[in-house]
Amino acid sequence: MSNIVSRGLSAVRNIISWGGKERAQLEAHDLDRIREQLRECAEVTGGEVSTRQRAARLAQTYLELDDDGRHAFLRMIALEFGPDPSRVAEAHAEYQAQIGTAAQWDAEARLRVAMRSRRIRILTQFNAIPQGVKFLVNLRADLLRFLRDDTELKALDRELEARLNAWFDVGFLELKRITWESPAALLERLVEYEAVHEIRSWKDLKNRLDDDRRCYAFFHPRMPLEPLIFVEVALVEALADNVQKLLDEMAPVADQRKASAAIFYSISNTQAGLRGVSFGNFLLKRVVDDLKRDLPGLKTFATLSPIPRLRYWIRQNPEALREAFTDADWKKLAAQGIDGPDGEAFASLLDDTHQWAEQPALAQALSAPLTRLAARYLCHARHIDVPFDPVARFHLGNGARIERLNWMGDASAKGLAQSFGMMVNYLYDPDTIEANVEAFASDGVVAASGPIRKLAKP
């Protein structure tokens, strides 16, 4: 295997067809060597030290492969290192025969052993090497990409997700505040990972870490400079309605002691390989506790959130758009040269938000119907049995309520493209969080303020 590593494993060569797709084929002798190394790793051949050294070499081999080679590597683990079907069948038959007898529990234990996948042993060995946790997180990011076209990787993904859920249990994570004095490498990662509102410069970043701002992140002890998820908070005197104002680098620094509201305006998951590993809800609860302890004058905890799927949903449900406009709305639009829902002017208007975003009268004529439409979307649009909007799913599932919609809350190109510039405040009221969580989880009830419920009525 050392020969493979030293050559950089440029042995990913031939592409062959399988099941209508393409699969990378390593040179046969290289493939056999990798298979043998994986087998020895799964069986802990030679003891723990030798096995971990072997796992480290295998990890290095994997990192030096291109996408086709990595795909082949993962298919080998997925398809050749699962439970032995004959052993499972034998152990299951024995268990069935022993039910109700004194030997039932021993038979159950043997069935569990038979069902234990050798894939888990390989993953566990990878976890034990230096940087092994980060290696597995990145490996799963690859796995999720390949899974879109190769469903035979599902078993490996399920096992790796289960392992990551155990290794990234919130009890193992550390909540840390990130400041301007944090290591430069960590600050660079904030810039790289920010997923909601792009950090445009170091000056922009410094503004987000000033005295009237907070940034908190969860870290794993074995990934000390890799934030897993982070939240950016503005300390203000009232419920915020515009993200450009919050991010204004020229605005004076506010006195944090006068702040009565903490606004969570950006929450970013940073590791694609941790999809399905949930700790965002714990982050917000821990941050609220930290803020309440440091700033007892804070009374309101809310978000200023995007509505990322609104425009997409409207394109899929054009009838909902028509229903949001009243006769009074059409009269106002007619005065701006928009002569009805079937005209070209209206269609082009909604396709190109920049037409009206800088025309105050036209924007005002559209504000009521589009705000009404957004309320209906947030309260009623569903994907299977959960809210269609992913940000809504997150906050409603954590006990927040939809408090207020903010017309032109994000006038950036991204905000206009996503949701006609609208943003929403989700309010975290400590007195109702638990009841909201229970109602949402059991019956899918969407908690919303009175004004939002009124707007959302058909």
N, C-alpha and C positions, 0 to 999 in steps of 0.2 A: 504493500500500500504506500510505503514511503516513496517508491518510484513513481507512483501515480501522482502523489502530492508534488514532488519535485518537478515533474513535467507540467504542472498546472492543470493536469487532466484535460488537455485539449483533445481528449479522445471522443468528445461528443461529435459524431460525424454523420452517420447515415440516418436519413429520415425514412421511416417505413409507415405504411398505412395500417391503421387498426380501427375497425368499427366506424369507418367514414371520417376518422380524424387522423392527425399525424402524431407520431410518437418518436422521441429521440432515442436512437439506439447507440449505446456505447460499444466500443470494441468488446468482443466476447470475453477476452481474458480480463479486461478491466472490470466488466460487469460481474464476472465470477469472483474477482477479488473483493469487490464491494459487498457482494452477497455474503461471502465468507466472513468478512469483518463484522457485518451486521449480525450474522448468526452467533459469532463469538461474543459480541456485545450483549445480545439478548440472553445468552446462557451464562454470562459472567465467567467466561473461560479465563483461567489464569489468575483469578482473584480480582479484588476491587481496583487496586492500583493499575494493573495491566488493562483492565476494562476501561477505566477512565482515560488512560493514555490512548487507547484505541478509539474511544468516542471522540477525543479531541482531534485525532487525525481524520476521522470520518467527517467531523464538522468542517475542518479546513478543506477537505475534498469537496464537500457540498458547496462551500462558499466560492470555490474556484470554477464551478460549473456554470454554463450559461443556462438560459431558461429551459431549453429542451433537456439538458442533462439533469437539472433539478427535478423536472417533471418525472423523468425516468427513475431517479433515485427515490422519490416519494411513492411512486407506483410500486416499486419493489417492496418498500416497507408495508404499504397498505395491503398488497395482495399476497405476499409471501410470509408475513409474520403475524397473521391473525391466529386465533385459537384453532387447534386441530379438530376438525369436524368429527372425526372418528372417536377421539377421546371425549368430546362433549357428549356425543350420542351414548357412549358406553357409560359415562358418569351419570347422565340423565336417566338412563334405564335403571341403573342401580338405585338412584334416589327414589324413583317411582316405586321400585320394589320394596324399599325400606320404609315408606311412609307409614306412620302409625306404630313403628317398632322402636326399640331402644337404639337401633343403629341409624335412625333417620338423620340425626344431626351430624354424625360423621360423614354420611353419604352426601349431605348438603355441602359440607366443607370441601369434599373432594370434587363436587360439581363446580363450586366456585373456583377452585384451583384450575380445573380443566377449561373453564370459560375465560380465565385471565389471559389476555392477549400478550404475546411477546412484543408487540408494538409498544406497549406501555413500558416494558423494561428498557427498550432502546431509548425512548423519550426520557426516562428517568436518568439514564446514563448521560445523555446530552445535558440534562439539567445540572448535573454535578460538576461539569467542567467549568473552568474560568470563563466568564461571560456567557455561560450556558443559558441563563434565563433570557437574555437579550437575543441569543441565537435562536431559541425556540419561538420567541415572539415574532421574529422576522421570518422564520421558517413557516409559521402559520400564515403570515401575510402572503407568502408565495402559494401556499396550499389553497387559500381562499380564491386566489386568482385562477389557479388551474381547475378548481372545483366547478367553475362555471360551465366548462365543457367536458369535464371528466367526472361523472358521478361515482365512479368506482373508488374515488378518494374519500367518500363520505365517512367510512368507518374510521379511517385515520383521523379525519378532522374532528369527529365526535370525541374520540379518545384524547386528542390533544387539547380540545376545548375544556374537557373535564379536568385534565391535569392543570391547565392554566387557571381555571376557576379555583382550584385548591391552592395553588402556589401564590395566587394574587388575592387571596381572601383579605377582606378589608382590615382584619385584625393584624395582618402583617405589614400594612402600608403605613407610611409616615406622612402626616400633613405638615407642609412647610409653607411659610410665607416667602415669596420671592420679592426681592427688593433690588434697587439699582446697585447695591453693593454685592449682590450675588455673583458667583463666578461667571466670567465672560462666556464660557462654553454653555452654561445654562441659559443665559440671556439670548445667545444665538439660537438656541433651540426654541425659545418662545417665539422668536421672529419666524422661524421655519414652520412651527406647528400651528400658529394662529390660523384658525379655520373660519372664523366668522367675519372679523373686520381686519383686513390686512394691516400689518404693521409696516409703515412705509419708510421709516428711518429710525436711527438711534434716538433722535429727538422725540419722535412719536412714542417710542418705547419708554423713554425717560418720563414722559408726560403720564403714561399709564401706570407708572410706579411711584408717582409723587406722593406727597403727604395726604392728599385727599383721595387717594386711590389705594386699592389693595389687589394683590394677586396671590392666590393660593394654589398649591398643586399637591397631588398625591405622588409619592415616590415609593418604589420597592427598594429594600435595603441593598439588593444586588444590582440595582440600576440607579445609582445615586445622582447622576446628572441627566437622567431621562425622565422628565415629568410624564406621568401616565395620563393625566387629565388635569386641566387647570382652568380656573375661573378668574375673570377680571371683574373688579367691583369698583363702582364709583360711589363716593360718600357725598350726598347732596341733601338739600333741604326739602325736596318734594319729589313726588313720583315723576321720573324722567319721561320725556316724550319725543326726544330727538337725539339720535346717536351722534350726529355731526357736532352738536353742542357738547356732548360728553367728551368727544375726542379732540376738541379744539385745543391745539397746542398753544394758542395765544391767550387763552382764557386765564385769568388769575387763579392761583391756587387757593381753594376755599379753606376755611377754618374747619377742620374735621370735628372740632368740639361742638359746632353748631349744626352738624349734620343730624337729620332725623330719619333719613332713608338710605338704605344700602341697595344699590341697583346692580344686579348681576347682568352685565351687558355682553359678555362673551364667555362661552363654555366650550372648550376644545378637547376632544379626545385625540391623543397623539399617536397611538400605536394601532395600526390596522390589524395586526395579528391578535389583538385582544377583543375583537368583535365578539359580542355575546358574553363577555366578562363585565359584569355591571358593578360599578362603584360610584357612578355619578351622583346618585341620591345620597350616599353617605358623605360625599364631598360637600354638598350644599349644607347638610345638617351640621357638619363639623365647622364649616365656615361661619354659619350663623351663630353657633355657640361661641366661637372665637371672637367675633365682632361684638356680640352682646357683652362679653366679659371686658373687652378693651374700651368699648364706647357705649356705655349704658344709656346714652341719650337716643340711640337708634330705636325707632318704633316700627318702621316699615321695612320689610324685606321683600323685594320684588325684582323682576327681570325687565329688561328692555330687549325683547327677542325678535328675531326675524320670523317671517312666515314663508319658509323656503319653497314650498310646493304649491303655493296658491295659483300662480299663473299656469303651471302645468295642469293642475286640476281643472281650471276653467277651460283650457283647450280640450280636455276630455269630456267636459260637461257643459257644452255651450248653452243648454236650456237654462241652467242655473244663472248664467249671466243675464239672459233676457228677463228672468223673473225678478231680478234684483232692481230693475228700473221701473219706476212708477210713471204715470202720465205727467206728473209735475217735473220729474227728472228730464223727460224728453222735451218738455217745453223749454227748460233751461238750456238744454243742449242745442235745441233748434236756434236759439238766439246766438249760438256760437258757430252756426253753420253745419251742425250735425243733424241730418234730417231723418233719423230713425234707425232701428236696429238692422235693417237689411241693406242700408246704403254702404257704399265703398268707404265713405269718410269715417264711419263708425268702426269698420273692420280695421282700417289702417291706423286709426286712433289707438286701438288697444294693442296692435302689433308694435307700434313705435311710441313708447311712452315719452320719448324726448320731445314729441310734437307738442304735448300739452304741459309737461312738467315745468316749463318756463313761461307758461301763459296762465297767470293767476285766475282769470275769469273762467277759463275752460277747466282748469284743475279744480276750482271750487264747484263747478257744475257736476263733476265726476265724483267728488268726495263722498257725498251721501250714499249713492248707490253702490259704489265699490266698497265702502266701509260696511254697508249692510251685507254685501256678498261675503266679505271676509268673516264677519260674525257667523254667518250660516255655515261657512266652510269649517271654521274652527269647532263649532258646536255639533255639526251634523255629518260632515264628510267622513266616511269610513273606508278603511281597507280591511276587509274581512270583519273582525269585531272590534277593531281599535281605531282611534282617530287616524285619518289619512296623513296628517302633518306630523313628521317625526319629532319636531321640537315640542309640539303640543302633547304628543304621547309621553315624552320624557317628563315634562313639568306636571301634567295632570296626574300621571302615575306616581309622582312624588308628593301629591297632596296640594298642589297649587290650584288657584282658580283663575280663570280668564277675567281680568279686571278691567282693562281698557284697551281700545284700539287707537292708534296714533297715526293720523293721516300725514303722509310725507315725513314719517319718522326717520326714514333712511333715504335720502335723495341721491345716493350714489348710483352709479350705473348698475351695480349688482343689486341694490335694493329695488330699483325700478324694474329690473328684469325679473326679479323673483316675485314681487308682491305689489307692484304699482307704488313702491316706496312706503308701504304701510309696515308698521311694527306693532307689537302687542306687549302689554304688561301682564305677566303672570304674578299674582300676589301670593306670598307664603304667609298665611295668617296662623300663628302657632295654635290658636284656639280651634281651628277647623281642619288642620292638616290631616290628623288621623282619620276623622270622619270622611274626608274627601278621598283619601287613599282607599278606605274600605268600600265606599260607594262605587268608585271607579273600578276597582279590582273585581267586585262581585257582580255589579250590574252595568258597568260601562257608563256610569253617570258622569257627565262633564260638568264640573263646578264652574259657574260663571256668575258675574255680578248682575244685578238687576238690569242696568242699561244694556249689557251685552245680550242678555236673554231676550230683551225687547227687540233689539236689532235683529236677532237670529230667527225671529218668528217668520214662518213662510208668508 
